[in-house]
């Protein structure tokens, strides 16, 4: 016995037919004026959030590089190369807070000796608002 033999089959067409999907049709027509009225403030909110995120990323990058360069200058090093480490943080892998940045650096000392190691910028609680820099050398 075929239970669905007499059931009408309705396939949606290109337009939304109110008799096929009345709830969807009413929801779309009822929501359209709200979207039209609120698109200006919503767009402004989205632009504001994107702007805050961009400013935050730029500040984080610039502040961590400032801390790194100040650390090198104070210790008499010349930075030959530096690479920001997001995942492979070496000895600071478990000991790095959310607001800190880690770099893998190669430096030249005043004596001419070349050393490599990891430098963590910022403190655990204050993040990059602190000028702290900790180093763990490879050797």
C-alpha atoms as an extended CHARMM CRD file, in Angstrom:
* protein
*
       139  EXT
         1         1  UNK       CA              0.0000000000        0.0000000000        0.0000000000  PROA      1               0.0000000000
         2         2  UNK       CA              1.3850000000        3.3710000000       -0.9930000000  PROA      2               0.0000000000
         3         3  UNK       CA              0.5650000000        5.9060000000        1.7230000000  PROA      3               0.0000000000
         4         4  UNK       CA              1.7450000000        8.9120000000       -0.2320000000  PROA      4               0.0000000000
         5         5  UNK       CA              0.1630000000        8.1400000000       -3.6160000000  PROA      5               0.0000000000
         6         6  UNK       CA             -2.6260000000       10.6970000000       -3.2240000000  PROA      6               0.0000000000
         7         7  UNK       CA             -0.5440000000       13.3960000000       -1.5090000000  PROA      7               0.0000000000
         8         8  UNK       CA              0.0280000000       16.4650000000       -3.6890000000  PROA      8               0.0000000000
         9         9  UNK       CA              3.6520000000       17.2990000000       -4.2950000000  PROA      9               0.0000000000
        10        10  UNK       CA              4.4490000000       20.9980000000       -4.2710000000  PROA      10              0.0000000000
        11        11  UNK       CA              7.7860000000       22.1490000000       -5.5460000000  PROA      11              0.0000000000
        12        12  UNK       CA              8.7470000000       25.7520000000       -4.8220000000  PROA      12              0.0000000000
        13        13  UNK       CA              8.9720000000       27.8650000000       -7.9140000000  PROA      13              0.0000000000
        14        14  UNK       CA             11.3420000000       30.7730000000       -8.5540000000  PROA      14              0.0000000000
        15        15  UNK       CA              9.1360000000       33.0920000000       -6.5260000000  PROA      15              0.0000000000
        16        16  UNK       CA              7.8790000000       32.4240000000       -3.0490000000  PROA      16              0.0000000000
        17        17  UNK       CA              4.2440000000       31.2970000000       -3.4030000000  PROA      17              0.0000000000
        18        18  UNK       CA              2.3000000000       32.2990000000       -0.2470000000  PROA      18              0.0000000000
        19        19  UNK       CA              0.0750000000       29.2190000000       -0.4900000000  PROA      19              0.0000000000
        20        20  UNK       CA              3.0240000000       26.8310000000       -0.4430000000  PROA      20              0.0000000000
        21        21  UNK       CA              5.0710000000       28.4810000000        2.2790000000  PROA      21              0.0000000000
        22        22  UNK       CA              2.8710000000       31.0610000000        4.0440000000  PROA      22              0.0000000000
        23        23  UNK       CA              4.9970000000       31.3900000000        7.1660000000  PROA      23              0.0000000000
        24        24  UNK       CA              8.2260000000       31.9300000000        5.2780000000  PROA      24              0.0000000000
        25        25  UNK       CA              6.5460000000       34.4080000000        2.9580000000  PROA      25              0.0000000000
        26        26  UNK       CA              5.0880000000       36.4290000000        5.8580000000  PROA      26              0.0000000000
        27        27  UNK       CA              8.3850000000       36.3670000000        7.7160000000  PROA      27              0.0000000000
        28        28  UNK       CA             10.2970000000       37.6570000000        4.7060000000  PROA      28              0.0000000000
        29        29  UNK       CA              7.7790000000       40.3900000000        3.9140000000  PROA      29              0.0000000000
        30        30  UNK       CA              7.5240000000       41.4030000000        7.5760000000  PROA      30              0.0000000000
        31        31  UNK       CA             11.2890000000       41.5350000000        8.0810000000  PROA      31              0.0000000000
        32        32  UNK       CA             12.1630000000       43.4860000000        4.9330000000  PROA      32              0.0000000000
        33        33  UNK       CA             11.0750000000       46.9160000000        6.2330000000  PROA      33              0.0000000000
        34        34  UNK       CA             13.0090000000       46.3520000000        9.4560000000  PROA      34              0.0000000000
        35        35  UNK       CA             16.1490000000       45.5640000000        7.4590000000  PROA      35              0.0000000000
        36        36  UNK       CA             15.6780000000       48.6510000000        5.3110000000  PROA      36              0.0000000000
        37        37  UNK       CA             15.3030000000       50.9170000000        8.3490000000  PROA      37              0.0000000000
        38        38  UNK       CA             18.1720000000       49.4470000000       10.3980000000  PROA      38              0.0000000000
        39        39  UNK       CA             20.7930000000       49.0130000000        7.6710000000  PROA      39              0.0000000000
        40        40  UNK       CA             22.4040000000       52.4200000000        8.3460000000  PROA      40              0.0000000000
        41        41  UNK       CA             23.0660000000       51.9180000000       12.0860000000  PROA      41              0.0000000000
        42        42  UNK       CA             24.0120000000       48.2730000000       11.4970000000  PROA      42              0.0000000000
        43        43  UNK       CA             26.5420000000       49.2550000000        8.8500000000  PROA      43              0.0000000000
        44        44  UNK       CA             27.9660000000       51.8680000000       11.2050000000  PROA      44              0.0000000000
        45        45  UNK       CA             28.2720000000       49.2760000000       13.9730000000  PROA      45              0.0000000000
        46        46  UNK       CA             30.0450000000       46.8040000000       11.6770000000  PROA      46              0.0000000000
        47        47  UNK       CA             32.4710000000       49.4970000000       10.4930000000  PROA      47              0.0000000000
        48        48  UNK       CA             33.1530000000       50.5080000000       14.0890000000  PROA      48              0.0000000000
        49        49  UNK       CA             33.9150000000       46.9180000000       15.1320000000  PROA      49              0.0000000000
        50        50  UNK       CA             36.1870000000       46.3720000000       12.1080000000  PROA      50              0.0000000000
        51        51  UNK       CA             37.9750000000       49.6490000000       12.8690000000  PROA      51              0.0000000000
        52        52  UNK       CA             38.5880000000       48.6740000000       16.5040000000  PROA      52              0.0000000000
        53        53  UNK       CA             39.9520000000       45.2710000000       15.4520000000  PROA      53              0.0000000000
        54        54  UNK       CA             42.3280000000       46.8180000000       12.8800000000  PROA      54              0.0000000000
        55        55  UNK       CA             43.6020000000       49.4560000000       15.3380000000  PROA      55              0.0000000000
        56        56  UNK       CA             44.1280000000       46.7540000000       17.9690000000  PROA      56              0.0000000000
        57        57  UNK       CA             46.1260000000       44.5440000000       15.5940000000  PROA      57              0.0000000000
        58        58  UNK       CA             48.3020000000       47.4320000000       14.4100000000  PROA      58              0.0000000000
        59        59  UNK       CA             48.9490000000       48.6160000000       17.9830000000  PROA      59              0.0000000000
        60        60  UNK       CA             49.8700000000       45.0670000000       19.0990000000  PROA      60              0.0000000000
        61        61  UNK       CA             52.3330000000       44.6770000000       16.2400000000  PROA      61              0.0000000000
        62        62  UNK       CA             53.9440000000       48.0830000000       16.7440000000  PROA      62              0.0000000000
        63        63  UNK       CA             54.1150000000       47.8120000000       20.5410000000  PROA      63              0.0000000000
        64        64  UNK       CA             55.7320000000       44.3590000000       20.5110000000  PROA      64              0.0000000000
        65        65  UNK       CA             58.3510000000       45.5250000000       17.9780000000  PROA      65              0.0000000000
        66        66  UNK       CA             59.0780000000       48.5820000000       20.1280000000  PROA      66              0.0000000000
        67        67  UNK       CA             59.6130000000       46.3890000000       23.2070000000  PROA      67              0.0000000000
        68        68  UNK       CA             61.8730000000       44.0470000000       21.2070000000  PROA      68              0.0000000000
        69        69  UNK       CA             64.0020000000       46.8800000000       19.7880000000  PROA      69              0.0000000000
        70        70  UNK       CA             64.2920000000       48.5700000000       23.2080000000  PROA      70              0.0000000000
        71        71  UNK       CA             65.4150000000       45.2720000000       24.7640000000  PROA      71              0.0000000000
        72        72  UNK       CA             68.0840000000       44.8100000000       22.0900000000  PROA      72              0.0000000000
        73        73  UNK       CA             69.3660000000       48.3830000000       22.4300000000  PROA      73              0.0000000000
        74        74  UNK       CA             69.5030000000       48.2120000000       26.2640000000  PROA      74              0.0000000000
        75        75  UNK       CA             71.5160000000       44.9750000000       26.1450000000  PROA      75              0.0000000000
        76        76  UNK       CA             73.8870000000       46.0430000000       23.3740000000  PROA      76              0.0000000000
        77        77  UNK       CA             72.5230000000       43.6540000000       20.7330000000  PROA      77              0.0000000000
        78        78  UNK       CA             71.9990000000       44.2140000000       17.0370000000  PROA      78              0.0000000000
        79        79  UNK       CA             69.0180000000       42.2540000000       15.7370000000  PROA      79              0.0000000000
        80        80  UNK       CA             69.9760000000       40.2810000000       12.6390000000  PROA      80              0.0000000000
        81        81  UNK       CA             66.5920000000       38.5880000000       12.2490000000  PROA      81              0.0000000000
        82        82  UNK       CA             63.3360000000       38.3100000000       14.1490000000  PROA      82              0.0000000000
        83        83  UNK       CA             60.3240000000       36.1140000000       13.5390000000  PROA      83              0.0000000000
        84        84  UNK       CA             57.0450000000       36.4400000000       15.4070000000  PROA      84              0.0000000000
        85        85  UNK       CA             55.9790000000       33.0670000000       16.8020000000  PROA      85              0.0000000000
        86        86  UNK       CA             52.2820000000       32.3820000000       17.1320000000  PROA      86              0.0000000000
        87        87  UNK       CA             52.3000000000       28.6240000000       17.7430000000  PROA      87              0.0000000000
        88        88  UNK       CA             55.8880000000       27.4260000000       18.1340000000  PROA      88              0.0000000000
        89        89  UNK       CA             56.8600000000       29.5640000000       21.1110000000  PROA      89              0.0000000000
        90        90  UNK       CA             59.7810000000       27.4210000000       22.2330000000  PROA      90              0.0000000000
        91        91  UNK       CA             60.3960000000       27.5210000000       26.0010000000  PROA      91              0.0000000000
        92        92  UNK       CA             57.5630000000       30.0430000000       26.4460000000  PROA      92              0.0000000000
        93        93  UNK       CA             54.9090000000       27.7100000000       25.0080000000  PROA      93              0.0000000000
        94        94  UNK       CA             53.1300000000       27.0400000000       28.3300000000  PROA      94              0.0000000000
        95        95  UNK       CA             54.2590000000       30.2390000000       30.0270000000  PROA      95              0.0000000000
        96        96  UNK       CA             52.8550000000       32.9310000000       27.7380000000  PROA      96              0.0000000000
        97        97  UNK       CA             49.7750000000       34.9880000000       28.5230000000  PROA      97              0.0000000000
        98        98  UNK       CA             47.1740000000       36.0330000000       26.0040000000  PROA      98              0.0000000000
        99        99  UNK       CA             48.4920000000       39.5970000000       25.7490000000  PROA      99              0.0000000000
       100       100  UNK       CA             52.1430000000       38.6630000000       25.2050000000  PROA      100             0.0000000000
       101       101  UNK       CA             54.0770000000       38.2210000000       21.9740000000  PROA      101             0.0000000000
       102       102  UNK       CA             56.9950000000       35.8270000000       21.3740000000  PROA      102             0.0000000000
       103       103  UNK       CA             59.7770000000       36.3160000000       18.8240000000  PROA      103             0.0000000000
       104       104  UNK       CA             62.5650000000       34.0230000000       17.7000000000  PROA      104             0.0000000000
       105       105  UNK       CA             65.5690000000       36.3030000000       17.2520000000  PROA      105             0.0000000000
       106       106  UNK       CA             69.1340000000       36.1060000000       16.0600000000  PROA      106             0.0000000000
       107       107  UNK       CA             71.3010000000       38.8760000000       17.4850000000  PROA      107             0.0000000000
       108       108  UNK       CA             74.9020000000       40.0060000000       17.3160000000  PROA      108             0.0000000000
       109       109  UNK       CA             76.5290000000       41.0170000000       20.5740000000  PROA      109             0.0000000000
       110       110  UNK       CA             78.9920000000       43.9060000000       20.8800000000  PROA      110             0.0000000000
       111       111  UNK       CA             81.8020000000       41.3140000000       20.9460000000  PROA      111             0.0000000000
       112       112  UNK       CA             80.6860000000       39.9570000000       17.5570000000  PROA      112             0.0000000000
       113       113  UNK       CA             79.2290000000       36.7350000000       18.9550000000  PROA      113             0.0000000000
       114       114  UNK       CA             75.9880000000       35.6410000000       17.2980000000  PROA      114             0.0000000000
       115       115  UNK       CA             73.2410000000       34.1820000000       19.4910000000  PROA      115             0.0000000000
       116       116  UNK       CA             69.7070000000       32.9320000000       18.8610000000  PROA      116             0.0000000000
       117       117  UNK       CA             66.8010000000       32.5590000000       21.2180000000  PROA      117             0.0000000000
       118       118  UNK       CA             63.2400000000       33.3800000000       22.1190000000  PROA      118             0.0000000000
       119       119  UNK       CA             62.1510000000       36.7770000000       23.4350000000  PROA      119             0.0000000000
       120       120  UNK       CA             58.7860000000       37.1970000000       25.1400000000  PROA      120             0.0000000000
       121       121  UNK       CA             57.4360000000       40.7640000000       25.1260000000  PROA      121             0.0000000000
       122       122  UNK       CA             55.1150000000       42.0590000000       27.8440000000  PROA      122             0.0000000000
       123       123  UNK       CA             54.1080000000       40.7150000000       31.2360000000  PROA      123             0.0000000000
       124       124  UNK       CA             51.6040000000       37.9740000000       32.0220000000  PROA      124             0.0000000000
       125       125  UNK       CA             48.9130000000       40.2050000000       33.5250000000  PROA      125             0.0000000000
       126       126  UNK       CA             49.5770000000       43.6030000000       31.8850000000  PROA      126             0.0000000000
       127       127  UNK       CA             50.4140000000       42.2000000000       28.4600000000  PROA      127             0.0000000000
       128       128  UNK       CA             52.0190000000       44.7040000000       26.1080000000  PROA      128             0.0000000000
       129       129  UNK       CA             51.1970000000       47.6070000000       28.4200000000  PROA      129             0.0000000000
       130       130  UNK       CA             54.3430000000       46.4830000000       30.2560000000  PROA      130             0.0000000000
       131       131  UNK       CA             57.7820000000       47.0610000000       28.7210000000  PROA      131             0.0000000000
       132       132  UNK       CA             59.1100000000       43.7690000000       30.0500000000  PROA      132             0.0000000000
       133       133  UNK       CA             61.1350000000       41.4400000000       27.8100000000  PROA      133             0.0000000000
       134       134  UNK       CA             62.3020000000       37.9500000000       28.8400000000  PROA      134             0.0000000000
       135       135  UNK       CA             64.8180000000       35.9120000000       26.8470000000  PROA      135             0.0000000000
       136       136  UNK       CA             65.6450000000       32.1990000000       26.6760000000  PROA      136             0.0000000000
       137       137  UNK       CA             68.7870000000       31.5120000000       24.6080000000  PROA      137             0.0000000000
       138       138  UNK       CA             69.2220000000       28.4030000000       22.4610000000  PROA      138             0.0000000000
       139       139  UNK       CA             72.7290000000       27.7240000000       23.8080000000  PROA      139             0.0000000000
